[in-house]
Amino acid sequence: MTLELDSCTYAYGRRKRPILSDFSYRLPDGLTILLGPNGAGKSTLLRLAAGVASPRVGTISSDGLPARSKAYRRSVAWMPQDITAMPSLTAREYVAYLGWLKGMSRGAAWSQARRALQRVELTDKANTKTSQLSGGQLRRVGVAGALVHEAKTLLLDEPTAGMDPHQRRVFRDILNSVTDGVRVLMSTHDVGDLAEEADNVTVLHGGRVLHTGPTETFLAYTPVGTAAGRAAEGAYSSLLALYGAD
């Protein structure tokens, strides 16, 4: 069983054109990279999967749990594009607060917050005010907040936006270390975020799925003669051109 959207239609307003129309998608196990240009529907897909938005028609479920249920919301964690610091809270307090919002007791949230920060290698910043953290550290706190209630599915919307190459590398290493037994869907504009460690790739364009499957099937679109280290970019461009979406 997995997280699944079935025949979903969603628009930002009743009179607006749907961003997603009769849209179906099954999230596979492991780490899935979600690619697509602006307006493709990536953030909309993540918001629907997170349960923070509801489709006009269609159903969403995870491991048999309907999206409207508390159990579903507890099993799914969402990290939006913007992580806002709470100046009065330390990193551990911030993570514990997010756990409490997910229905954890205060004691359990406080205890698990320490473990979650350890998983993203921020134990040394546990007592630091979130307003004093760097952008990269704050995003890692966001991941810890998503992990604190031990969700089975982690949804990340542009988590590496604004990071320099070193910070992105550190973030991907940390992400790989926490994905054991957790399904992850991570949207990005940076095809380089794919790296070789992603298990699957999904490409959206115009609210439809152009491709979804194991990373190796995505990389099979790479044109012959593509420079080393540019295979993912080549595959992405080739795929968009194939469907007339470039």
C-alpha positions as CSV (number, residue, x, y, z in Angstrom):
1,M,0.0,0.0,0.0
2,T,1.1,3.6,-0.6
3,L,0.0,7.2,-0.8
4,E,-2.3,7.6,-3.7
5,L,-4.3,10.4,-5.4
6,D,-7.2,9.1,-7.5
7,S,-8.9,11.2,-10.2
8,C,-8.3,14.5,-8.3
9,T,-9.3,17.9,-9.7
10,Y,-8.1,21.0,-7.9
11,A,-8.3,24.8,-8.7
12,Y,-7.4,27.8,-6.6
13,G,-10.9,29.3,-6.6
14,R,-14.2,28.0,-8.1
15,R,-13.9,30.0,-11.3
16,K,-10.2,29.4,-11.8
17,R,-8.9,26.9,-14.3
18,P,-7.9,23.6,-12.5
19,I,-4.2,23.2,-11.8
20,L,-4.8,19.4,-11.7
21,S,-7.7,17.8,-13.6
22,D,-8.7,14.1,-13.2
23,F,-5.2,13.6,-11.8
24,S,-4.0,10.3,-10.5
25,Y,-0.7,9.4,-8.9
26,R,0.8,6.7,-6.7
27,L,3.9,7.6,-4.7
28,P,6.4,4.7,-4.7
29,D,8.6,3.6,-1.8
30,G,12.0,5.3,-1.3
31,L,13.1,8.7,-2.4
32,T,11.2,10.2,-5.3
33,I,12.4,13.5,-7.0
34,L,9.5,15.6,-8.4
35,L,10.6,17.7,-11.4
36,G,8.7,20.2,-13.5
37,P,8.7,23.9,-14.6
38,N,6.8,26.7,-12.7
39,G,3.1,26.0,-12.9
40,A,3.5,22.3,-13.5
41,G,1.5,21.5,-10.4
42,K,4.3,20.3,-8.1
43,S,3.3,22.4,-5.0
44,T,-0.3,21.6,-5.6
45,L,0.4,17.9,-5.6
46,L,2.3,18.2,-2.4
47,R,-0.4,20.3,-0.7
48,L,-3.0,17.8,-1.6
49,A,-0.9,14.9,-0.5
50,A,-0.2,16.7,2.8
51,G,-3.9,17.2,3.5
52,V,-3.6,21.0,3.7
53,A,-5.7,21.3,0.6
54,S,-8.7,19.2,-0.6
55,P,-9.5,18.3,-4.2
56,R,-12.8,19.5,-5.8
57,V,-13.4,15.9,-6.8
58,G,-11.3,12.7,-6.3
59,T,-9.9,10.9,-3.3
60,I,-6.6,10.8,-1.5
61,S,-5.4,8.0,0.8
62,S,-2.3,6.6,2.4
63,D,-2.0,3.0,3.4
64,G,-5.7,2.8,3.3
65,L,-6.3,5.9,5.5
66,P,-8.5,8.7,3.9
67,A,-6.9,12.1,3.7
68,R,-9.5,13.7,6.0
69,S,-8.7,11.4,8.9
70,K,-6.4,12.3,11.8
71,A,-4.5,9.1,11.3
72,Y,-3.7,10.1,7.7
73,R,-2.4,13.5,8.8
74,R,-0.3,11.9,11.5
75,S,1.2,9.5,9.0
76,V,2.2,12.3,6.5
77,A,4.6,15.2,7.1
78,W,4.8,18.3,4.9
79,M,7.7,20.8,4.7
80,P,6.6,23.9,2.7
81,Q,9.0,26.0,0.7
82,D,9.3,28.7,3.3
83,I,10.4,27.7,6.9
84,T,9.7,30.6,9.2
85,A,11.7,31.0,12.3
86,M,10.0,31.6,15.6
87,P,12.3,34.0,17.4
88,S,11.2,33.0,20.9
89,L,11.7,29.3,20.3
90,T,14.9,27.2,20.3
91,A,15.4,24.6,17.7
92,R,14.2,21.8,20.1
93,E,11.2,23.8,21.2
94,Y,10.3,24.5,17.6
95,V,10.4,20.8,16.6
96,A,8.6,19.8,19.8
97,Y,5.8,22.3,19.0
98,L,5.4,20.8,15.5
99,G,5.1,17.4,17.1
100,W,2.4,18.7,19.6
101,L,0.5,20.1,16.6
102,K,0.4,16.6,15.1
103,G,-1.3,15.3,18.2
104,M,1.7,14.1,20.3
105,S,1.7,14.7,24.1
106,R,4.0,17.5,25.3
107,G,6.3,15.0,27.0
108,A,6.6,12.7,23.9
109,A,7.0,15.7,21.6
110,W,9.9,17.1,23.8
111,S,11.6,13.7,24.0
112,Q,11.3,12.9,20.3
113,A,12.4,16.4,19.3
114,R,15.9,15.6,20.6
115,R,16.0,12.4,18.5
116,A,14.7,14.2,15.4
117,L,17.4,16.9,15.7
118,Q,20.0,14.2,16.1
119,R,18.8,12.6,12.9
120,V,19.5,15.8,10.9
121,E,22.8,16.4,12.7
122,L,21.7,19.5,14.7
123,T,22.0,18.3,18.3
124,D,24.5,21.0,18.9
125,K,21.9,23.6,17.9
126,A,19.1,22.2,20.0
127,N,19.2,25.2,22.4
128,T,19.8,27.9,19.8
129,K,17.0,30.3,19.0
130,T,15.6,29.5,15.5
131,S,16.1,33.2,14.6
132,Q,19.9,32.7,15.0
133,L,20.1,29.7,12.7
134,S,21.4,29.9,9.1
135,G,19.0,29.2,6.2
136,G,20.4,25.7,5.7
137,Q,20.1,24.9,9.4
138,L,16.6,26.2,9.6
139,R,15.6,23.9,6.7
140,R,17.2,21.0,8.5
141,V,15.1,22.0,11.6
142,G,12.1,21.8,9.2
143,V,13.0,18.3,8.3
144,A,13.4,17.4,12.0
145,G,9.9,18.9,12.6
146,A,8.6,16.6,9.8
147,L,10.3,13.6,11.3
148,V,9.4,14.2,15.0
149,H,6.1,12.3,14.9
150,E,7.6,9.4,12.9
151,A,5.6,10.0,9.7
152,K,5.6,7.3,7.1
153,T,5.6,9.8,4.2
154,L,7.7,12.9,4.0
155,L,6.7,15.7,1.5
156,L,9.4,18.3,0.8
157,D,8.6,21.4,-1.3
158,E,11.8,22.9,-2.8
159,P,13.9,22.1,0.4
160,T,17.2,23.1,-1.2
161,A,16.1,26.4,-2.6
162,G,18.6,29.2,-1.7
163,M,21.3,26.7,-0.6
164,D,24.8,26.8,-2.0
165,P,26.2,23.6,-3.6
166,H,27.9,22.5,-0.3
167,Q,24.7,23.0,1.7
168,R,22.7,21.1,-0.9
169,R,25.2,18.2,-0.7
170,V,25.0,18.2,3.1
171,F,21.2,18.3,2.9
172,R,21.0,15.4,0.5
173,D,23.4,13.3,2.7
174,I,21.1,13.9,5.7
175,L,18.0,13.1,3.7
176,N,19.5,9.8,2.6
177,S,20.2,8.9,6.2
178,V,16.6,9.4,7.3
179,T,14.7,7.7,4.5
180,D,15.0,4.2,5.8
181,G,11.4,3.0,6.0
182,V,10.1,6.5,5.0
183,R,8.6,7.4,1.6
184,V,9.9,10.8,0.4
185,L,8.6,13.0,-2.3
186,M,10.8,16.0,-2.9
187,S,10.1,18.7,-5.5
188,T,12.9,20.8,-7.0
189,H,13.7,23.1,-9.8
190,D,17.4,22.0,-9.7
191,V,17.7,18.8,-11.7
192,G,21.1,18.4,-10.1
193,D,19.3,17.6,-6.9
194,L,18.4,14.2,-8.5
195,A,21.9,12.8,-7.9
196,E,22.3,9.0,-8.2
197,E,20.8,8.2,-4.8
198,A,17.2,9.0,-5.8
199,D,15.1,5.8,-6.2
200,N,12.5,7.3,-8.5
201,V,11.8,10.4,-10.6
202,T,8.4,11.9,-11.5
203,V,8.1,14.7,-14.1
204,L,5.1,17.0,-14.2
205,H,4.1,19.5,-16.9
206,G,0.9,21.3,-17.2
207,G,-0.8,19.3,-14.5
208,R,0.0,15.9,-16.0
209,V,2.5,13.3,-15.4
210,L,5.0,13.0,-18.3
211,H,7.1,10.3,-16.6
212,T,7.2,8.4,-13.3
213,G,9.4,5.4,-12.5
214,P,12.8,4.3,-11.3
215,T,15.7,6.7,-11.8
216,E,17.4,4.4,-14.3
217,T,14.3,4.6,-16.6
218,F,14.4,8.4,-16.4
219,L,18.1,8.5,-17.2
220,A,17.5,6.4,-20.2
221,Y,16.2,9.6,-21.9
222,T,19.7,11.1,-21.7
223,P,21.0,12.0,-25.2
224,V,24.1,10.2,-26.4
225,G,27.1,12.3,-26.0
226,T,25.8,14.2,-22.9
227,A,28.7,15.5,-20.8
228,A,29.6,13.6,-17.6
229,G,27.6,14.9,-14.7
230,R,24.9,16.3,-16.9
231,A,22.9,13.1,-17.5
232,A,19.9,14.2,-15.4
233,E,19.7,17.6,-17.0
234,G,20.0,16.0,-20.5
235,A,17.3,13.4,-19.7
236,Y,14.9,16.1,-18.3
237,S,15.3,18.4,-21.4
238,S,15.0,15.4,-23.7
239,L,11.8,14.2,-22.0
240,L,10.2,17.7,-22.2
241,A,11.1,18.0,-25.9
242,L,9.7,14.5,-26.6
243,Y,6.3,15.6,-25.3
244,G,6.5,19.0,-26.8
245,A,6.7,20.6,-23.4
246,D,10.0,22.4,-23.6
